[in-house]
Amino acid sequence: MNHTHHRTPHHRPLIGITSYLEEAAWSVWRQPAALVPHTYVDAVSRSGGTPVLLPPQPGGAGRLLDALDGLVLAGGADLDPARYGATAHPRTGEPQRDRDSWEFTLLREALDRDLPVLGVCRGMQVLSVELGGDLVQHLPDGSHQEPPGRYVRQQVRVLADSRLGEILGESARVSCYHHQAVGRLGDGLRPTAWSPDGTVEAVELPDHHFTLGVQWHPETAADDLRLFKALADAAGSSR
């Protein structure tokens, strides 16, 4: 059931951010934790949204999305290749099936509701695979990430006549950290940005209010919040 939200200009849209399930260390502790880089939280908050963290869990996606105004599918671990009918490449990471299951369910429910969605890196791949696409499991070393943990700065070409083009213009300087990429695109998705080597760097669903995926990491660009602002604007006007 969809709830009607009565907004005043002072109501900040509630935007869910999917979180990791990782072994983490803090203070004297080292244990499994639900976590997400604070850059995501900060980007949503500074863009006019109220961030809500969504750790992997066995159920409740529909009820959560009835309460939320938008969704960010955060970056992270490689998807289980079984999701798109492939066997694992030697360089594909160990699957996190709990997280995969949770995020595919969240995305399906969000698409059913036409809730604004921004997929970041892994999140763009979840979007394409959910719609029937597959992935290139390993790009040439050093082309789109520099391990350990160094982003590759690239100039991407953006399709001017697209939602992304409206937000960013015809090109953007972005920070990439991915060793996989979309192969066959999911049904209905339109590619809207490319890196110099031709890798698809962004996709969108033209028949949805706001469903956009980018292969780079916009949450790391503290001085460029245009994508998160566009998501918050769409989320604020979607109910």
Long-range contacts (C-beta under 8 A, 24 or more apart in sequence): 1-66, 2-66, 2-113, 3-66, 3-67, 4-239, 5-69, 5-239, 7-236, 7-239, 11-236, 12-48, 12-49, 12-50, 12-232, 12-236, 13-48, 13-49, 13-50, 13-69, 13-70, 13-232, 13-235, 13-236, 13-238, 14-49, 14-50, 14-52, 14-67, 14-68, 14-69, 14-70, 14-235, 15-44, 15-49, 15-50, 15-51, 15-52, 15-68, 15-69, 15-70, 15-71, 15-72, 15-231, 15-232, 15-235, 16-52, 16-53, 16-54, 16-64, 16-65, 16-68, 16-70, 16-71, 16-72, 16-106, 17-41, 17-44, 17-51, 17-52, 17-53, 17-54, 17-72, 17-74, 18-54, 18-56, 18-71, 18-72, 18-73, 18-74, 18-99, 18-102, 18-103, 18-106, 18-123, 19-53, 19-54, 19-55, 19-56, 19-74, 20-74, 20-76, 20-77, 20-99, 21-55, 21-56, 21-96, 21-98, 21-99, 36-74, 37-74, 37-219, 39-219, 39-220, 39-222, 40-72, 40-74, 40-120, 40-219, 42-219, 42-222, 43-218, 43-219, 43-222, 43-225, 43-228, 44-72, 44-228, 44-231, 44-232, 46-225, 46-228, 47-225, 47-228, 47-229, 47-231, 47-232, 48-229, 48-232, 48-233, 48-236, 49-228, 49-231, 49-232, 49-235, 54-102, 54-106, 56-96, 56-98, 56-99, 56-101, 56-102, 56-103, 57-102, 58-102, 61-102, 61-105, 61-106, 61-109, 62-109, 64-106, 65-106, 65-109, 65-110, 65-113, 65-115, 66-113, 68-115, 69-115, 69-116, 69-235, 69-236, 69-238, 69-239, 70-115, 70-116, 70-117, 70-118, 70-210, 70-231, 70-232, 70-234, 70-235, 70-238, 71-106, 71-107, 71-110, 71-115, 71-116, 71-117, 71-118, 72-117, 72-118, 72-119, 72-120, 72-123, 72-231, 73-103, 73-106, 73-107, 73-117, 73-118, 73-119, 73-120, 73-122, 73-123, 73-124, 73-126, 73-127, 73-213, 74-120, 74-121, 74-122, 74-123, 75-120, 75-121, 75-122, 75-123, 75-177, 75-217, 76-121, 76-122, 77-122, 78-122, 78-137, 78-180, 79-122, 79-125, 79-126, 79-129, 79-135, 79-180, 81-135, 81-137, 83-129, 84-129, 84-133, 84-134, 84-135, 85-134, 86-134, 86-135, 86-137, 88-137, 89-137, 89-138, 91-137, 91-138, 91-179, 92-137, 92-138, 92-180, 100-126, 104-129, 104-130, 111-205, 111-208, 111-211, 114-208, 114-209, 114-238, 115-209, 115-235, 115-238, 116-209, 116-210, 116-211, 116-231, 116-234, 116-235, 116-238, 117-208, 117-210, 117-211, 117-212, 118-210, 118-212, 118-213, 118-214, 118-227, 118-228, 118-231, 119-212, 119-213, 119-214, 120-213, 120-214, 120-217, 120-218, 120-219, 121-177, 121-178, 121-214, 121-215, 121-216, 121-217, 122-178, 123-213, 124-182, 124-202, 124-203, 124-213, 124-214, 124-215, 125-180, 125-181, 125-182, 125-213, 125-215, 127-186, 127-189, 127-203, 127-211, 127-213, 128-182, 128-185, 128-186, 128-189, 128-203, 128-213, 129-186, 130-186, 131-185, 131-186, 131-187, 131-188, 131-189, 132-184, 132-186, 132-187, 133-182, 133-183, 133-184, 133-185, 133-186, 133-187, 133-189, 134-182, 134-183, 134-184, 135-180, 135-181, 135-182, 135-183, 136-180, 136-181, 136-182, 136-183, 137-180, 138-179, 138-180, 139-178, 139-179, 139-180, 139-181, 139-199, 143-197, 143-199, 144-176, 144-177, 144-178, 144-179, 144-181, 144-195, 144-199, 144-215, 145-176, 145-177, 145-178, 145-179, 149-177, 150-177, 151-175, 151-176, 151-177, 151-217, 151-220, 152-176, 152-177, 154-195, 154-196, 154-201, 154-216, 155-196, 156-193, 156-194, 156-195, 156-201, 156-202, 156-216, 157-193, 157-194, 158-192, 158-193, 158-202, 159-190, 159-191, 159-192, 159-193, 162-190, 162-192, 162-204, 163-192, 163-204, 163-206, 163-210, 163-212, 163-230, 164-192, 164-193, 164-202, 164-204, 164-212, 164-214, 165-192, 167-226, 167-227, 167-230, 168-226, 168-227, 174-201, 174-214, 174-216, 174-217, 174-218, 174-221, 175-216, 175-217, 175-220, 175-221, 176-201, 176-215, 176-216, 176-217, 177-217, 178-215, 181-215, 182-215, 209-234, 209-238, 210-234, 210-235, 210-238
